[in-house]
């Protein structure tokens, strides 16, 4: 079977909205005989096997409905004060570290990813799920390795780490079942919707995907937005003069340098026409979100970074349709608060190295490895 890549905005949206014609479950591409002959997946792959990313309705609908209330605009608005508190705490800590090194404004050094862009969303999602503070560094080390590109298959070390994450979350779910608290894992282990509970595999997949997807892309959103601003000085000046542009800065960053460059493959359930191309049954289609969001047919002067772009929020960086990113409201709130806090506290914010020295991480998400700043 072929894999097709659509790069235009309109055809990308068309493919993403066609839930009758396309499936995300890779098993749908197989005949019943082929499915029967498949060996059971290795145990360490269980966290990936029945997640929102790889299920179609009705299972996808059922699982998403369970967790949706935790990610509504209202639920996320309630988290905003805590997100702002964490953002300021992290910058207080970075300032204290700089002072201990004898540095003062505007010549304090801060590495943005390590000091701020990573710990902010990972702390928010850990608190939401109920992951104990003492365990978070351990999980970070496991997940970091998973997102290092090493080829089409997982290395032995990555498989070991995936198994460790799986065992950790299984154990945490068991503890939450015995002693529930006011957190998302406690909710999930007790959740019953229309008499239908999550089975163990669904529970594990849900916790894993919310934890990983709940922070890794936001790290990149924050880093990408700050680098885009600092390499476009006129846009930095513009937002410094009008801090209310922080919300639109999130949207323009998602359009200009969105963290996810393409979707997972979708399988054609029949011969399907997308645009003017017929996709044969069984072939896969991937949507290039990065290319669609730079489509000159949709966005005027698409390669220009413009914090005031009026239609920036029409990007498809979060996908579209039933598989649109569950955590989009959370990512938007975290991005807006992160940008507003950094810009308010550091009027002399600038890169500590030439922009040409910044490098992208080597994985399937788009984000910078390190972002050294002077503040």
GIQUIBEL-V584950 format. One record per backbone hydrogen bond with DSSP energy under -0.5 kcal/mol. NH is the residue of the N-H (numbers start at 0). CO is the residue of the C=O. Records with the same first field share a line. If there is no record, write none. Layout:
NH->CO + CO
This chain:
3->283
5->285
11->7
12->8
13->9
14->10
15->11
16->12
17->13 + 14
18->16
21->17
22->266
25->23
27->24
28->25
29->26
34->30
35->31
36->32
37->33 + 34
44->41
45->42
47->44
48->44 + 45
49->45
50->47
53->50
58->55
59->55
61->57
62->58
63->59
64->60
65->61
66->62
67->63
68->64
69->66
70->67
71->68
75->71
76->72
77->73
78->74 + 75
79->75 + 76
82->78
83->79
84->80
85->81
86->82
87->83
88->84
89->85
90->86
91->87
92->88
93->89
94->90
95->91
96->92
97->93
98->94
99->95
100->96
101->98
102->97
106->103
109->372
111->109 + 370
114->110
115->111
116->111
117->112
118->112
119->115
120->116
121->117
122->118
123->119
124->120
125->121
126->122
127->123
128->124
129->125
130->125
131->129
134->131
135->131 + 132
138->134
139->135
140->136
141->137
142->138
143->139
144->140
145->141
146->142 + 143
147->144
148->146 + 361
149->150
158->154
159->155
160->156
161->157
162->158
163->159
164->160
165->161
166->162
167->163
168->164
169->165
170->166
171->167
172->168
173->169
174->170
175->171
176->172
177->173
178->174
182->180
183->127
184->128
186->182
187->183
188->184
189->185
190->186
192->195
193->191
195->192
196->194
197->190
202->198
203->199
204->200
205->201
206->202
207->203
208->204
209->205
210->206
211->207
212->208
213->209
214->211
215->211
218->214
219->215
220->216
221->217
222->218
223->219
224->220
225->221
226->222
227->223
228->224
229->225
230->226
231->228
234->231
235->228 + 231
236->232
237->233
238->234
239->235
240->236
241->237
244->241
245->242
246->243
248->244
249->245
250->246
251->247
252->248
253->249
254->250
255->251
256->252
257->253
260->258 + 363
262->286
265->284
266->22
267->282
268->20
269->20
271->278
273->271 + 276
275->273
276->273
278->271 + 276
279->277
281->267
282->279
283->1
284->265
285->3
287->5 + 285
288->260 + 286
289->260
291->287
292->288
293->290
294->291
297->294
298->294
301->298
303->300
305->303
308->305
311->308
313->310
314->311
318->315
322->319
323->320
324->317
327->324
330->326
331->327
332->328
333->329
334->330
335->331
336->332
337->333
338->334
339->335
340->336
341->337
342->338
343->339
344->340
345->341
348->345
349->373
351->371
352->371
356->353
357->354
360->366
362->360
365->258
366->364
368->358
372->109
373->349
374->107
